């Protein structure tokens, strides 16, 4: 699973100074299987590439995030968590970006991966992040209405409005899905102020009236991050799936700290080859 993390603190001029981390420690096994099974040969050039380095409209997916961050001058440092298997490819990619630093989780197989939540915790610990963390799935891209700077500005807006425990307040994204999506995605239930009141993992259309899907894009406060080690300790003896999907941590934390959502138009999740084709075509249509 692939993920970005941003650490933030307020300067005197009320601008958030941010650090960014791309969590790129997944193995892309489903995409790899799809490419091997594809008989056209049109996608053979993708064989062996980690998902954050897939060319999307001719630009590596991770580079698209770096390009968006150029509009956010407060985001001055990018960290990347990788695995040992793909580390060399990320080192070659990162050589073009002086503000990118790597750390590996030390794994070499999908079976030994540590999971997304542990990878976030690894990054926060290794880089000694003490402030807010923005976590973005590195195999995720958003549609045309997405404005990263505007989304990041929502955090201080929410904190100014909700002063009780404002330093603990954290932020997630949501977008409207349909009945099929409710069976495939984590779904948020929200109150009238957009505060998260529940996180449901793939509840199906009968499990909730909400259709607010929650992509892997979260801003966690230090108070939320402090709960991550508790979460990992509680899940340590359970299956990896229980601590792999970061939505499991959203479900764990929403009733422990103030968690609010802001809505965007939609997202792409590059899981398999068909999803990649759709995303690639979308960004080929004259989108930078």
C-alpha positions as CSV (number, residue, x, y, z in Angstrom):
1,X,0.0,0.0,0.0
2,X,1.2,3.4,-0.9
3,X,0.9,6.4,0.9
4,X,2.0,10.5,1.3
5,X,2.6,12.1,4.8
6,X,2.8,15.9,5.6
7,X,3.9,17.3,9.0
8,X,2.6,20.8,9.7
9,X,2.9,23.6,12.3
10,X,1.7,27.1,12.4
11,X,4.1,29.9,11.8
12,X,3.6,33.4,13.1
13,X,2.0,34.4,9.8
14,X,-0.5,31.5,10.2
15,X,1.0,29.6,7.3
16,X,1.3,25.8,7.8
17,X,4.9,24.6,7.4
18,X,4.7,21.1,6.0
19,X,6.8,18.1,5.5
20,X,5.6,15.4,3.0
21,X,6.1,11.7,3.0
22,X,5.2,9.3,0.3
23,X,4.6,5.9,1.7
24,X,5.6,3.6,-1.2
25,X,6.1,0.3,0.5
26,X,3.5,-1.8,-1.3
27,X,4.2,-4.5,-3.8
28,X,1.3,-4.0,-6.4
29,X,0.7,-7.7,-6.6
30,X,-2.8,-7.4,-8.2
31,X,-1.5,-5.0,-10.9
32,X,1.4,-7.4,-11.5
33,X,-0.9,-10.3,-12.0
34,X,-3.1,-8.3,-14.4
35,X,-0.1,-7.3,-16.5
36,X,1.1,-10.9,-16.7
37,X,-2.4,-12.0,-17.7
38,X,-2.8,-9.3,-20.4
39,X,-2.4,-10.9,-23.8
40,X,-2.1,-7.7,-25.8
41,X,1.4,-6.9,-24.7
42,X,0.5,-3.2,-24.6
43,X,1.4,-2.9,-20.9
44,X,4.4,-5.1,-20.8
45,X,6.5,-1.9,-20.2
46,X,4.8,-1.6,-16.8
47,X,6.1,-4.9,-15.6
48,X,8.2,-4.6,-12.4
49,X,7.3,-0.9,-11.8
50,X,6.0,0.0,-8.3
51,X,2.6,1.8,-8.5
52,X,3.8,5.3,-7.5
53,X,6.2,5.2,-10.5
54,X,3.6,4.2,-13.1
55,X,3.4,6.7,-15.9
56,X,0.0,8.3,-15.7
57,X,-0.5,10.5,-18.8
58,X,3.2,10.3,-19.3
59,X,4.2,11.5,-15.8
60,X,5.0,9.1,-12.9
61,X,2.1,9.1,-10.5
62,X,4.3,10.2,-7.6
63,X,5.7,13.1,-9.6
64,X,2.2,14.3,-10.2
65,X,1.9,14.8,-6.4
66,X,5.2,16.6,-6.3
67,X,4.0,18.9,-9.1
68,X,0.9,19.7,-7.1
69,X,3.0,20.4,-4.0
70,X,4.8,23.2,-6.0
71,X,1.7,25.3,-5.4
72,X,2.1,24.7,-1.7
73,X,5.3,26.6,-0.7
74,X,4.9,25.5,2.9
75,X,5.6,21.9,1.7
76,X,9.4,22.0,1.6
77,X,10.5,18.4,2.3
78,X,9.3,15.1,0.9
79,X,10.0,11.8,2.7
80,X,9.4,8.4,1.0
81,X,8.9,5.1,2.8
82,X,9.8,2.2,0.4
83,X,10.6,-1.5,0.6
84,X,14.0,-3.0,-0.1
85,X,12.6,-4.8,-3.2
86,X,11.8,-1.5,-5.1
87,X,14.3,0.7,-3.2
88,X,16.7,1.1,-6.1
89,X,14.0,2.3,-8.5
90,X,12.9,5.0,-6.0
91,X,16.5,6.0,-5.4
92,X,16.8,6.6,-9.2
93,X,13.5,8.6,-9.3
94,X,14.3,10.6,-6.2
95,X,17.7,11.7,-7.6
96,X,15.8,14.3,-9.6
97,X,14.3,15.9,-6.5
98,X,16.7,17.4,-4.0
99,X,13.9,17.7,-1.4
100,X,13.1,14.0,-1.4
101,X,14.5,11.6,1.2
102,X,13.9,7.8,1.4
103,X,13.6,5.3,4.2
104,X,13.0,1.6,3.7
105,X,10.8,-0.7,5.8
106,X,13.4,-3.5,5.2
107,X,11.0,-6.0,3.5
108,X,11.5,-7.8,0.2
109,X,8.2,-9.6,-0.3
110,X,4.5,-8.9,-0.1
111,X,4.1,-11.6,2.5
112,X,6.5,-9.8,4.9
113,X,5.2,-6.3,4.4
114,X,4.5,-4.4,7.6
115,X,1.2,-2.8,6.5
116,X,0.2,0.8,5.8
117,X,-0.4,2.0,9.4
118,X,2.9,0.6,10.6
119,X,4.6,2.2,7.6
120,X,3.1,5.6,8.6
121,X,4.3,5.1,12.1
122,X,7.8,4.1,10.8
123,X,8.0,7.3,8.8
124,X,6.8,9.5,11.7
125,X,9.4,7.9,14.0
126,X,12.3,7.8,11.6
127,X,11.9,11.4,10.5
128,X,11.0,12.5,14.1
129,X,7.7,14.1,12.9
130,X,6.1,15.9,15.8
131,X,3.4,17.9,14.0
132,X,0.3,17.3,11.9
133,X,0.6,14.5,9.3
134,X,-1.1,14.5,6.0
135,X,-1.3,10.9,4.6
136,X,-2.1,10.4,1.0
137,X,-2.3,7.1,-0.8
138,X,0.4,7.2,-3.4
139,X,-1.7,5.0,-5.8
140,X,-4.5,7.6,-5.6
141,X,-5.1,10.6,-7.8
142,X,-8.0,13.0,-7.7
143,X,-10.1,14.6,-10.4
144,X,-10.0,18.0,-11.9
145,X,-11.8,19.8,-9.0
146,X,-9.0,18.8,-6.6
147,X,-7.0,21.7,-5.2
148,X,-4.3,20.6,-2.8
149,X,-3.6,24.1,-1.4
150,X,-7.4,24.7,-0.8
151,X,-7.7,21.3,0.9
152,X,-4.8,21.9,3.3
153,X,-6.3,25.3,4.2
154,X,-9.4,23.5,5.5
155,X,-7.5,22.3,8.6
156,X,-6.9,25.7,10.2
157,X,-10.4,26.7,9.1
158,X,-12.0,23.8,11.0
159,X,-9.7,24.4,14.0
160,X,-10.7,28.1,14.2
161,X,-14.4,27.1,14.1
162,X,-14.2,24.2,16.5
163,X,-12.0,25.5,19.4
164,X,-12.6,22.7,21.8
165,X,-9.6,20.4,21.5
166,X,-8.7,22.2,18.3
167,X,-5.1,21.1,18.5
168,X,-6.4,17.5,18.3
169,X,-8.7,18.1,15.3
170,X,-7.9,16.1,12.2
171,X,-9.1,16.0,8.6
172,X,-10.1,13.4,6.0
173,X,-11.5,13.6,2.5
174,X,-14.7,12.1,1.1
175,X,-16.4,11.9,-2.2
176,X,-19.9,10.7,-3.2
177,X,-20.1,7.1,-4.5
178,X,-23.0,4.8,-5.5
179,X,-24.4,1.6,-4.2
180,X,-21.6,-0.4,-5.8
181,X,-19.0,1.8,-4.3
182,X,-20.6,1.3,-0.9
183,X,-19.7,-2.3,-1.2
184,X,-16.1,-1.6,-2.3
185,X,-15.0,1.4,-0.2
186,X,-14.7,2.6,3.3
187,X,-17.8,4.8,4.0
188,X,-18.0,7.8,6.3
189,X,-21.1,8.8,8.2
190,X,-21.1,12.6,9.0
191,X,-23.1,15.0,11.0
192,X,-24.4,18.4,9.8
193,X,-21.0,20.0,10.5
194,X,-19.1,17.3,8.5
195,X,-17.8,15.7,11.7
196,X,-17.2,12.0,11.3
197,X,-19.6,9.9,13.4
198,X,-18.7,6.5,11.9
199,X,-16.4,4.7,9.5
200,X,-17.8,1.6,7.9
201,X,-15.6,-0.8,5.9
202,X,-17.4,-1.8,2.7
203,X,-20.8,-1.8,4.4
204,X,-22.8,-2.3,1.2
205,X,-25.9,-0.3,0.2
206,X,-28.0,-2.0,2.9
207,X,-25.5,-1.2,5.7
208,X,-25.8,2.6,5.7
209,X,-27.6,5.5,3.9
210,X,-24.3,7.3,3.5
211,X,-22.5,7.2,0.2
212,X,-19.5,9.3,1.3
213,X,-16.5,7.2,0.4
214,X,-13.2,7.9,2.3
215,X,-10.0,7.8,0.1
216,X,-6.6,7.5,1.6
217,X,-6.0,11.2,2.3
218,X,-5.9,12.2,5.9
219,X,-4.5,15.0,8.0
220,X,-3.7,13.6,11.5
221,X,-2.9,15.8,14.5
222,X,-0.1,14.8,16.9
223,X,-2.9,13.7,19.3
224,X,-4.2,11.3,16.6
225,X,-0.7,10.1,15.8
226,X,-0.1,9.3,19.5
227,X,-2.9,6.8,19.2
228,X,-1.2,5.0,16.3
229,X,1.2,3.0,18.5
230,X,-1.8,2.0,20.7
231,X,-3.6,0.8,17.6
232,X,-0.6,-1.2,16.4
233,X,-0.1,-2.8,19.8
234,X,-3.8,-3.8,20.0
235,X,-3.7,-5.3,16.5
236,X,-0.2,-6.9,16.8
237,X,-1.5,-10.4,17.3
238,X,-4.2,-10.1,14.7
239,X,-4.1,-10.6,10.9
240,X,-2.1,-8.2,8.8
241,X,-5.3,-7.0,7.1
242,X,-6.5,-5.6,10.5
243,X,-3.6,-3.1,10.5
244,X,-2.8,-2.8,6.8
245,X,-5.6,-0.6,5.4
246,X,-5.3,2.8,6.9
247,X,-9.1,3.1,7.0
248,X,-8.9,0.8,10.0
249,X,-7.0,3.5,11.9
250,X,-9.7,6.0,10.9
251,X,-12.3,3.7,12.4
252,X,-10.2,3.4,15.5
253,X,-9.6,7.1,16.0
254,X,-12.7,9.0,14.9
255,X,-14.4,8.8,18.4
256,X,-11.1,9.6,20.2
257,X,-10.3,12.9,18.6
258,X,-12.4,15.5,16.6
259,X,-12.3,14.2,13.0
260,X,-13.9,16.3,10.1
261,X,-14.3,15.7,6.4
262,X,-14.1,17.9,3.3
263,X,-15.6,16.7,0.1
264,X,-14.0,16.4,-3.4
265,X,-15.4,15.4,-6.7
266,X,-13.9,11.9,-7.1
267,X,-10.7,9.9,-7.2
268,X,-8.7,7.3,-9.1
269,X,-7.3,4.3,-7.2
270,X,-4.8,2.5,-9.3
271,X,-5.3,-1.0,-8.0
272,X,-5.4,-3.2,-11.1
273,X,-4.7,-2.8,-14.8
274,X,-8.2,-1.7,-15.7
275,X,-8.2,1.0,-13.1
276,X,-4.8,2.1,-14.4
277,X,-6.1,2.3,-18.0
278,X,-8.9,4.6,-16.9
279,X,-6.7,6.8,-14.9
280,X,-4.0,7.0,-17.6
281,X,-6.5,8.0,-20.2
282,X,-8.0,10.6,-18.0
283,X,-4.7,12.3,-17.5
284,X,-3.7,12.0,-21.1
285,X,-6.5,14.4,-22.0
286,X,-4.4,17.5,-21.7
287,X,-4.2,17.4,-17.9
288,X,-0.9,18.5,-16.5
